[in-house]
Each structure stands twice: as structure tokens, then as C-alpha cells.
Amino acid sequence: MASTIMVTGAVRAHAHPSAAMLAAYEEDPSLAALRLDFAATLRETLEVLLAGLPARAAHAARA
């Protein structure tokens, strides 16, 4: 499923920040709320994506 690959790539990119972003996190602790835990974020995002698939299929069947 293409959406799974896209979500995984996007979450990985944000969960593994560049050196400059890591320095920004250290300089401004309020930015720490923007950091993502890869496994937790990926799991939550894929759960939401997969939960919507039955609704999407039902909608497509009616169209």
C-alpha cells in the first residue's frame, strides 16, 4: 500500500532530525514537544489509516 510507505518515510524523516534541528531542540526546550517517537507515531498513524479503510471501501462501493 503506497500510503503506508509514504507515512513511514515521513514519520522517519521527522523522528530522526538533522544535527541542526537537534541543536535547536537543545537551545530551545519548548521545541521538544515537536519531537516524534518513531515507533509510537508510526503505530498511531497507521492505526488511524487502517481504521479508515473500511469506510473508504464502503464509500467507493456506493459510488
C-alpha positions as CSV (number, residue, x, y, z in Angstrom):
1,M,0.0,0.0,0.0
2,A,1.6,3.3,-1.2
3,S,0.1,5.3,1.7
4,T,1.9,3.0,4.3
5,I,5.2,3.6,2.6
6,M,4.7,7.4,2.4
7,V,3.6,7.6,6.0
8,T,6.6,5.5,7.1
9,G,9.0,7.8,5.2
10,A,7.5,11.0,6.5
11,V,7.5,9.8,10.1
12,R,11.1,8.5,9.9
13,A,12.3,11.9,8.5
14,H,10.7,13.8,11.4
15,A,11.7,11.2,14.0
16,H,15.4,11.4,13.0
17,P,16.1,15.1,12.9
18,S,19.2,16.7,11.4
19,A,22.1,17.9,13.6
20,A,20.8,21.5,13.2
21,M,17.4,20.5,14.5
22,L,18.9,18.6,17.4
23,A,20.8,21.8,18.3
24,A,17.6,23.8,18.1
25,Y,15.9,21.4,20.5
26,E,18.8,21.8,22.9
27,E,18.8,25.6,22.6
28,D,15.0,26.0,23.0
29,P,13.5,23.3,25.2
30,S,10.0,24.3,24.2
31,L,10.7,22.8,20.8
32,A,11.0,19.3,22.5
33,A,7.2,19.0,22.1
34,L,7.7,18.8,18.4
35,R,10.0,15.7,18.6
36,L,8.4,12.4,17.4
37,D,9.0,8.9,18.7
38,F,9.2,6.9,15.5
39,A,7.6,3.7,16.7
40,A,4.8,5.3,18.6
41,T,4.0,7.8,16.0
42,L,4.1,5.3,13.1
43,R,1.9,2.9,15.1
44,E,-0.7,5.6,15.9
45,T,-0.7,6.9,12.3
46,L,-1.1,3.5,10.7
47,E,-3.9,2.6,13.2
48,V,-5.8,5.7,12.0
49,L,-5.1,5.0,8.4
50,L,-6.2,1.4,8.6
51,A,-9.3,2.2,10.7
52,G,-10.4,4.4,7.8
53,L,-10.0,1.8,5.1
54,P,-13.4,0.0,5.6
55,A,-15.2,3.4,5.4
56,R,-13.3,4.3,2.3
57,A,-14.2,0.9,0.7
58,A,-17.8,1.3,1.6
59,H,-17.9,4.8,0.1
60,A,-16.3,3.6,-3.1
61,A,-18.8,0.7,-3.4
62,R,-21.7,3.2,-3.3
63,A,-20.2,5.5,-5.9
